[in-house]
Amino acid sequence: MDYKVIKKDISKLKVKPNLFDYEEVYKNFKWEDVAKNFEGLPNGGLNIAHEAIDKHANGPLADKTALIWIGKNSQREEYTYKDIKRESNKFANILKDLGFEKGERIFMYSPRVPYLYITAIGIFKNRCVMSPLFAQFGPEPVAQRMVSGNAKGLITTKHLYEKKILQIIDQLKELKYIFLIDVDEDINDKVLSLPKLMKNASEEFEIPPTDPEDMSLLHFTSGTTGKPKGVIHVHKAIYTHWVTGFYVLDFHEDDIFWCTADPGWVTGTSYSIISPWLHGITNVVYEGEFDAQKWLEILQNEKVTIWYTAPTAIRRFIRYGIEPKKEYDLSNLRHALSVGEPLNPEGVIWGVEKLGIPIHDTWWQTETGGIMIANYPSMDIKAGSMGKPIPGVEANIFIRDDNSIKEAKTEESGNLMLKKGWPSMMRGYLHMEEKYQKSFVDEWYDSEDIAYKDEDGYFWFVGRNKDIIKTSGHMVGTYEVESALMEHPAVAEVGVIGKPDPIAGEIVKAFVALKKGYEPSKNLEKELIALGRKKLGAAIAPKEIEFIDSLPKTRSGKIMRRLLKAKELGLPLGDTSTLEK
Ligand code: 6R9
């Protein structure tokens, strides 16, 4: 694969990166050494809430801004570390007084309002488990997740309660209380006003002893390929959140960080709540949906220094021909990253040209709890590569044959696997022990992503295992074909599938959404097929092109190739609960 290298000149970086010499740090890294960054609970153990909030609130950072919240109507609120400590203490007391016990799951089904971030910390303090859902989910996906997660509590809005929850309430047999964040009076003795409870709650709370292995989060996976699974995480995951905040996001004490993800997606909890607060920096949250101009205004006005977003957002900027640097003062922005999907070389280079800094791709999964493979501020970027494993994580490519694995050769595609034992590794799929066991072969966790490693140790994404196309004896990764077509100036987004074919087994079909100002035509179709042949060769190039307005995506911005395929073949659509509507 030909690629462009973005050279890094460390002397030109505004701030000296925490990861100065990748090879050196990687070689000497030990997870035990990370412990020194944590205080531990006075009565023993390790609790996310103490390390992320109370530790700072009890020290010199007490009056520092922990959260800048921008509402969808441009309201703006600031909370200090002391504020978050006090408010989360109140919620922890509410849970305790109502009899919520260790390990019980509290679901969150709310827009990105300050209460969401405050109650998350309160939940950890009472050793309950937080389980976040997208506010845009309909009643069915909510019921499915709450039932399988044994929901004992729910935090939501009056609107969502009346319009969605009431329809499914009979299914929520284990639910004890519902907290409504925007009513002043209780609805009945089970559906309570959170503001009223907060008014009367004590501001003092002592976190009970917490085992690092106690469950903290239950996250349902995106479900692009099947039924959502409840992924179990524990308090100890903060080791990974601390390390990746330090080395990958490159947090320094004066940073203002904005992760655009919703907590309904794991990125929005690991990196829009936990990691920045572990580092005592200022965290920005925006309640509204994607809006290019509004987003750029936030980057400018809040003087954001580090921005963590997703390829789908970058592609939207590209699609509408927006040139951030020309229109806004983004001089504070020094580091930009993305996750969730492959970042095509186009995206990395768009960053260099239009933002003034490259976008750094990072790879991880709900199951890994935190970033596992990344591009670092000090390391040259091979545009289109996911980068190298974080210190403390061993990644490799294997050819898997059920329960045996064989190491792949350099540049040979295979399953991307991670050596067991990093602190934020999932501890199970709730109620699916067998499925969990199947994720491991020997000492290795199988991500079910297909990738390869080059001679310099950079990892390259090929495609999700289930999306790999088999055409005339070739294995074709979706990413390679999509990236090739993305090079055409008219193309904004591409999703590729294998379409059954009596001769070839499958043929490659591409669904293409065009940039603003371009129209579908026979000519354009021919051009794209020709571009594919030139870049990929006739065997792998798409044989069919279909223009569509936009590609089906999950709420976290992932292209749902499975849906494109099901529609093409007239098959049942399967689970569409995470589909962005
Ligand atoms: C954090 C998150 C995980 C799946 C993963 C892979 C895809 C994520 C990627 C990427 C290529 C990247 N993915 N980052 N593919 N390059 N940088 O996204 O978790 O929602 O569980 O999804 O997303 O296929 O296996 P999750």
Boltz pocket constraint, residues with backbone or C-beta under 6 A from the ligand:
constraints:
  - pocket:
      binder: B
      contacts: [[A, 221], [A, 222], [A, 265], [A, 266], [A, 267], [A, 338], [A, 339], [A, 340], [A, 341], [A, 342], [A, 343], [A, 361], [A, 362], [A, 363], [A, 364], [A, 365], [A, 366], [A, 367], [A, 386], [A, 447], [A, 448], [A, 449], [A, 461], [A, 464], [A, 556]]
      max_distance: 6.0
